Amino acid sequence: MAVPGPARPLLEFLASPRGGRVDAQVLRLTGHSPYAYLYGLDMGRRGWRYRAPLALTTIGRRTGRLHLVGVAYYEVEEGAAWAVVGSAGGSEVEPHWVRNVRDNPVAWVHLHRRTTPVLAEVLDGDAKRPIWAAITAQVPLFDSFQAGVRRDIPIVVLRPRRA
């Protein structure tokens, strides 16, 4: 199923930098991402089911301001932590939120309308292999992203911390 014609401009807006900020705020407040839903419809996959992304708030490495981004997540460590992939859609440039947690691992996860303070651990190389294998078994697209870039796509594990 493709996005209906009247919703196409909304999808294009949400794909812009300004629209991304709007989508992140809607995600934090409601627990749902209009962009993720419309993007999934536009992909036209049969059997595709919408799954709300995780909203991640990081501290800017240069400004110290809070930054909010919506990312797909995978439960790890028997549900005690979340893993997110820093693929940037297969871009050669690492996402800003990964650079932020490399400098300051303190972050917040907004999921199911609850906020959880977390510590982020960035895994590269051999350290990420077991989680990478589990994630790419679910989403083989990440393997093609890795094959198309020179950088090592990191996995960020988000573990709850005391506030």
C-alpha positions in Angstrom: 0.0 0.0 0.0 1.4 3.4 -0.9 0.8 6.7 0.9 -2.5 8.2 -0.3 -2.0 11.3 -2.5 -3.2 13.9 0.1 -0.7 12.5 2.7 2.3 12.7 0.4 3.1 16.4 1.3 3.0 15.5 5.0 5.5 12.6 4.4 7.8 15.0 2.5 7.6 17.6 5.3 8.3 15.1 8.0 11.3 13.9 6.0 12.8 17.5 6.2 15.0 18.7 9.1 12.2 20.9 10.5 9.6 18.1 10.0 12.0 15.7 11.8 11.9 17.9 14.9 8.1 18.1 14.8 7.9 14.3 14.4 10.3 13.8 17.4 8.2 16.0 19.6 5.0 14.2 18.6 6.8 10.9 19.3 7.8 12.0 22.7 4.3 13.3 23.6 2.2 10.5 22.1 4.5 7.6 21.8 3.9 7.4 18.0 5.8 8.7 15.0 3.7 9.9 12.0 6.8 9.8 9.8 7.6 6.1 10.7 4.0 5.2 10.0 3.7 7.0 6.7 7.2 5.8 5.6 6.2 2.2 6.3 3.1 2.6 4.2 5.1 4.2 1.4 7.5 1.2 1.3 4.4 -0.9 0.4 5.6 -4.0 2.2 3.0 -6.8 2.6 2.5 -7.9 6.2 4.2 -4.7 7.5 3.1 -3.7 10.9 3.7 -0.3 12.4 5.9 -0.3 15.6 6.4 2.9 17.4 10.1 4.0 17.5 11.9 4.9 20.6 12.4 8.7 21.3 16.0 9.3 22.4 17.1 12.6 24.1 20.8 13.2 24.1 23.0 16.1 25.3 24.7 18.0 22.5 28.4 17.6 22.5 29.1 21.2 21.5 26.2 23.2 22.8 25.0 21.2 25.8 21.4 21.5 24.6 19.0 18.6 24.6 18.4 16.9 21.3 15.5 14.6 20.6 15.4 11.9 17.8 13.2 9.0 17.0 15.0 5.7 16.3 14.1 2.1 15.7 15.0 -0.1 18.7 15.6 -3.7 19.6 15.3 -5.2 23.1 18.5 -6.8 24.3 19.8 -8.4 27.6 16.4 -10.1 28.1 14.5 -6.9 27.9 16.7 -5.1 30.4 18.2 -2.7 27.8 17.6 -1.4 24.3 19.9 -1.4 21.3 19.7 1.2 18.5 21.7 1.1 15.2 23.6 4.3 14.2 23.2 3.7 10.5 21.9 7.1 9.4 20.0 5.2 6.6 23.3 3.9 5.2 25.0 7.3 5.1 28.8 7.7 5.3 28.3 10.3 8.1 27.7 9.1 11.6 24.4 10.4 13.0 24.6 13.4 15.4 23.0 11.5 18.3 25.8 8.8 18.1 28.5 11.5 18.3 26.6 13.1 21.2 26.5 9.8 23.3 30.2 9.1 22.4 31.0 12.4 24.2 28.4 12.2 27.0 26.7 8.8 27.6 23.9 10.3 29.7 20.6 10.2 27.8 16.8 9.6 28.2 14.6 7.1 26.5 10.9 8.0 25.9 9.0 4.8 25.2 5.3 3.9 25.7 4.8 7.4 27.1 7.3 6.8 29.9 10.7 8.5 30.3 13.7 6.4 31.5 17.1 7.8 32.2 19.8 5.7 30.5 23.5 5.4 30.0 24.6 4.8 26.5 27.4 2.4 25.5 28.6 2.6 21.9 29.7 -0.8 20.5 32.0 -1.0 17.4 33.9 -3.8 15.8 34.0 -7.2 17.6 32.1 -5.8 20.6 28.9 -5.4 18.5 28.9 -8.7 16.7 26.5 -10.7 18.9 23.9 -7.9 18.9 24.5 -7.1 15.2 23.8 -10.7 14.3 20.5 -10.7 16.2 19.4 -7.4 14.7 20.4 -8.2 11.1 18.5 -11.5 11.4 15.4 -9.3 11.9 16.4 -6.5 9.5 18.8 -7.6 6.8 18.8 -4.1 5.4 21.5 -3.1 8.0 23.9 -5.6 6.4 23.4 -3.8 3.0 23.9 -0.4 4.7 27.2 -1.7 6.3 28.4 -3.1 2.9 27.8 0.3 1.3 29.8 2.5 3.7 33.5 2.6 4.7 32.7 3.5 8.4 31.8 0.8 10.9 28.1 1.3 11.8 27.9 1.3 15.6 25.3 -0.2 17.8 24.4 1.9 20.9 23.1 -0.1 23.9 20.9 2.0 26.3 20.8 0.7 29.8 18.5 2.2 32.5 20.3 4.3 35.2 19.2 5.9 38.4 17.9 9.5 37.9 
